[in-house]
Amino acid sequence: MKKVSSEWIKEKNCEILDPDGWDRRNYDYSFNKEKITCEEFERRLVLSTIQCDGELCVLKRGNYEKESYC
């Protein structure tokens, strides 16, 4: 299933502080209009600085402390 990132983030208990995983030159399209899979959303999330449950989180690609969100 594909959704826009602004929909995927509502399903996660996270806030994106620095969206390094999204296209900064066209962020509005990249985050609010481009439909992507959960796996692609997670890949982009891993490249970004996020806050989960009020704590700063750094996820490392291929080295998740928790199971995949997808």
MARFI-12935 format. One record per residue (C-alpha): x, y, z. Coordinates in steps of 0.05 Angstrom, whole numbers, plus 5000, padded with zeros to 4 digits. Layout:
<rec><c1>X</c1><c2>Y</c2><c3>Z</c3></rec>
...
END
This chain:
<rec><c1>5000</c1><c2>5000</c2><c3>5000</c3></rec>
<rec><c1>5025</c1><c2>5070</c2><c3>4984</c3></rec>
<rec><c1>5010</c1><c2>5133</c2><c3>5023</c3></rec>
<rec><c1>5041</c1><c2>5202</c2><c3>5029</c3></rec>
<rec><c1>5091</c1><c2>5211</c2><c3>5085</c3></rec>
<rec><c1>5045</c1><c2>5259</c2><c3>5122</c3></rec>
<rec><c1>4997</c1><c2>5200</c2><c3>5128</c3></rec>
<rec><c1>5050</c1><c2>5149</c2><c3>5148</c3></rec>
<rec><c1>5077</c1><c2>5193</c2><c3>5204</c3></rec>
<rec><c1>5008</c1><c2>5196</c2><c3>5237</c3></rec>
<rec><c1>5013</c1><c2>5121</c2><c3>5246</c3></rec>
<rec><c1>5080</c1><c2>5124</c2><c3>5281</c3></rec>
<rec><c1>5094</c1><c2>5150</c2><c3>5351</c3></rec>
<rec><c1>5148</c1><c2>5197</c2><c3>5324</c3></rec>
<rec><c1>5161</c1><c2>5269</c2><c3>5304</c3></rec>
<rec><c1>5210</c1><c2>5285</c2><c3>5249</c3></rec>
<rec><c1>5259</c1><c2>5339</c2><c3>5273</c3></rec>
<rec><c1>5306</c1><c2>5341</c2><c3>5214</c3></rec>
<rec><c1>5278</c1><c2>5309</c2><c3>5150</c3></rec>
<rec><c1>5344</c1><c2>5289</c2><c3>5117</c3></rec>
<rec><c1>5310</c1><c2>5229</c2><c3>5084</c3></rec>
<rec><c1>5264</c1><c2>5273</c2><c3>5042</c3></rec>
<rec><c1>5279</c1><c2>5318</c2><c3>4983</c3></rec>
<rec><c1>5293</c1><c2>5386</c2><c3>5014</c3></rec>
<rec><c1>5290</c1><c2>5422</c2><c3>4946</c3></rec>
<rec><c1>5218</c1><c2>5399</c2><c3>4938</c3></rec>
<rec><c1>5199</c1><c2>5380</c2><c3>5009</c3></rec>
<rec><c1>5125</c1><c2>5395</c2><c3>5002</c3></rec>
<rec><c1>5119</c1><c2>5346</c2><c3>4944</c3></rec>
<rec><c1>5166</c1><c2>5295</c2><c3>4976</c3></rec>
<rec><c1>5129</c1><c2>5294</c2><c3>5043</c3></rec>
<rec><c1>5057</c1><c2>5313</c2><c3>5026</c3></rec>
<rec><c1>5043</c1><c2>5290</c2><c3>4955</c3></rec>
<rec><c1>5090</c1><c2>5233</c2><c3>4935</c3></rec>
<rec><c1>5059</c1><c2>5165</c2><c3>4951</c3></rec>
<rec><c1>5109</c1><c2>5115</c2><c3>4978</c3></rec>
<rec><c1>5108</c1><c2>5047</c2><c3>5011</c3></rec>
<rec><c1>5117</c1><c2>5037</c2><c3>5086</c3></rec>
<rec><c1>5187</c1><c2>5008</c2><c3>5072</c3></rec>
<rec><c1>5207</c1><c2>5070</c2><c3>5034</c3></rec>
<rec><c1>5179</c1><c2>5114</c2><c3>5089</c3></rec>
<rec><c1>5219</c1><c2>5076</c2><c3>5140</c3></rec>
<rec><c1>5282</c1><c2>5083</c2><c3>5097</c3></rec>
<rec><c1>5272</c1><c2>5158</c2><c3>5095</c3></rec>
<rec><c1>5257</c1><c2>5160</c2><c3>5169</c3></rec>
<rec><c1>5323</c1><c2>5124</c2><c3>5184</c3></rec>
<rec><c1>5360</c1><c2>5179</c2><c3>5148</c3></rec>
<rec><c1>5326</c1><c2>5233</c2><c3>5189</c3></rec>
<rec><c1>5330</c1><c2>5258</c2><c3>5261</c3></rec>
<rec><c1>5267</c1><c2>5239</c2><c3>5298</c3></rec>
<rec><c1>5237</c1><c2>5243</c2><c3>5366</c3></rec>
<rec><c1>5199</c1><c2>5182</c2><c3>5393</c3></rec>
<rec><c1>5159</c1><c2>5183</c2><c3>5457</c3></rec>
<rec><c1>5192</c1><c2>5250</c2><c3>5476</c3></rec>
<rec><c1>5263</c1><c2>5223</c2><c3>5468</c3></rec>
<rec><c1>5312</c1><c2>5237</c2><c3>5412</c3></rec>
<rec><c1>5321</c1><c2>5175</c2><c3>5369</c3></rec>
<rec><c1>5374</c1><c2>5158</c2><c3>5319</c3></rec>
<rec><c1>5357</c1><c2>5097</c2><c3>5277</c3></rec>
<rec><c1>5413</c1><c2>5065</c2><c3>5238</c3></rec>
<rec><c1>5398</c1><c2>5032</c2><c3>5171</c3></rec>
<rec><c1>5401</c1><c2>4956</c2><c3>5179</c3></rec>
<rec><c1>5411</c1><c2>4962</c2><c3>5254</c3></rec>
<rec><c1>5343</c1><c2>4974</c2><c3>5284</c3></rec>
<rec><c1>5334</c1><c2>4968</c2><c3>5359</c3></rec>
<rec><c1>5261</c1><c2>4955</c2><c3>5348</c3></rec>
<rec><c1>5226</c1><c2>4914</c2><c3>5295</c3></rec>
<rec><c1>5207</c1><c2>4949</c2><c3>5230</c3></rec>
<rec><c1>5147</c1><c2>4995</c2><c3>5233</c3></rec>
<rec><c1>5120</c1><c2>4963</c2><c3>5170</c3></rec>
END
